Amino acid sequence: MVSYRVMRLLIAPLLTVLCLAAETLPTSTAHDAGLSAERLARIAPIMQKHVDEDRMAGAIGLIVRNGKAGYFETYGYQDREAKKAMRKDSIFRIYSMTKAVTGVAVMMMYEEGKFFLTDPVSKYLPEFKDRKVAPDGRTTNVVAAIAR
C-alpha cells in the first residue's frame, strides 16, 4: 500500500506543475475555449456567497478547455483577517485533496484507455486478490448484477 509520505511526494510536484501551467496557459474568452459564458457567470455569485457566509476565506477558479483558460477568477481573501484579497498567483496549502486529485488522474487514465471499469482491482493492487466482502463468504459479480 502506498504510504501517505509517498503520496505527498507524488502529489506536491503535480500541484506545482499545475499552478505553473495555469500561469502560462493562454487565456481566451469562454466562447473561444468552447465554454458557455452564461453558465460560467453562475459561478461567481455562488462563490461570493460562500465567502460572505464565512464558509470559506477564498478560492481560485480555473477552467481549461482545449488548452485555453476560458475561466480564471478569484474569490474572497488569501488572508481573511488582514483582508488581503485572493490573487491569481496566490500560493497556499491544499489539504484533503487526495481524493479529488486521484479521481481526476484516474478518469484521465480511463479516457486514455489505460484500464477498463470491469478490470478487477487486484489487477493493479495485488493485495486485493481473493478478498471476500460478504460475511458468509459468498461473492457477487457486480458487473453481471448491474447488467441484469
Secondary structure, DSSP 4 states (H G I P E B T S, - for coil): ---HHHHHHHHHHHHHHHHHHHHHSPB--TTTTT--HHHHTTHHHHHHHHHHTTS-SEEEEEEEETTEEEEEEEEEEEETTTTEEP-TT------S-HHHHHHHHHHHHHHTTS--TTS-GGGT-GGGTT---STTS----HHHHHH-
